[in-house]
Amino acid sequence: MDLFKKCYDFTRADEIKAMGVYPYFRAVEENEGPVVSIEGRKVIMAGSNNYLGLTSHPKVKEAAINAIKKYGTGCSGSRYLTGTIDLHIELENRLAKFLGKEAVLLFSTGYQTAQGIIPTLVHRGEYLISDKDNHACIVAGNLIARGASVELLRYKHNNMDDLERVLSKIEKDVPKLIVSDGVFSTGGEIVELPRLVQLAKANNAKLLIDDAHSVGVIGKGGRGTASEFNLVDEVDLTMGTFSKTFASLGGFVAGEAKVIDYIKHSAAALIFSASPTPASVASALAALDVLEAEPERVDKLIANAQFIRTGLLAEGFNVIDGRTGIVPVIVGSDELAFQMWRMLYDEGVFVNAFIAPGVPQGRQMMRTSYMATHEEHHLQQIIDTFKKVGKQVGLI
Ligand SMILES: Cc1ncc(COP(=O)(O)O)c(C=O)c1O
């Protein structure tokens, strides 16, 4: 049997393309933030994680250009060896202060960050306890750990009773790490942190929260999930990304200095991979400057998402309620997801079509997300377009 047979037999993407409704890998030709050009046409972007709209901010762009002029285009090595520049250290220090933690360590992506932390901290015979809906990078980190004989247990999504049940089966003094998204990337719900912290404390577990969709979105001045609940000291480790609010590329973990130092000297995902580029670090630093100077952007983002939530609910859409930058609209089947995606796109609105098995059967959705820089006319156009298309497909 040919190893590649599965590739030659894979026809699903071609079938969707032949139907003219393939939503993925569409090339953006120009990007102003709320409006982008695709296939020579301007469309309103309602699917990006550019939460504060900073990818086109003049100061953020200028910082990237200046960093290239000073340091060149790449670092050509791992942080461990020749790949550290002073900007990496500056961003680590600035972010630690912003998040109220002793230390921060940068990684080259958020995805790598989870793979860097989880198998590094949890060893053979120790327990890893994970929400069933955690992001794919946590799942990948968990699988690496399980390959090294870590005990992996999962609990029902954001269900603290189920977590309590899982914890009750494990001896109290066995070391454990509980991992959860702070804001879940698909549904946009916020983790039940107060109860999670209480259960972690009662069961001698450390806590890792993935704040990819939380920093710049919730908490005081956008300081994330722990800040949202006044539990900064109770969350042991917070990880995140620079690919959303921070308008760049890269990941980070924040926590106690001794723990961060251990990860720094042990994580394969850090040691054996090149460091974030000068332009990436400089733009994340500039984005942090803007976030600190203009916290009202966070309020604007939340108000924009709420405008859409209220508008779509009023039109009769099945919207997952929430208070983050993510507004998912349930459509209920792959077919409808593809069809509706295409119709919205043709009408000038770009959203994300989430299909099974990425989401459970029946939960297929138009996953929409917002920016502080969307203006009311953009938001109204999104609602009007949803209404028109929703009626045409019989969803409302
Ligand atoms: C919850 C969550 N964690 C981590 C990541 C990965 O971040 P990055 O894009 O930096 O790899 C994402 C990105 O989609 C995410 O949604």
The ligand as an ORCA input file, in Angstrom:
! r2SCAN-3c Opt
* xyz 0 1
  C      -6.840     29.703     22.138
  C      -5.674     29.774     21.198
  N      -4.449     29.428     21.649
  C      -3.377     29.479     20.854
  C      -3.470     29.863     19.539
  C      -2.260     29.808     18.663
  O      -1.703     31.051     18.501
  P      -0.730     31.374     17.286
  O      -1.565     31.901     16.176
  O       0.197     32.389     17.843
  O      -0.014     30.112     16.925
  C      -4.697     30.257     19.032
  C      -4.805     30.714     17.623
  O      -5.682     30.448     16.907
  C      -5.837     30.197     19.873
  O      -7.050     30.517     19.415
*
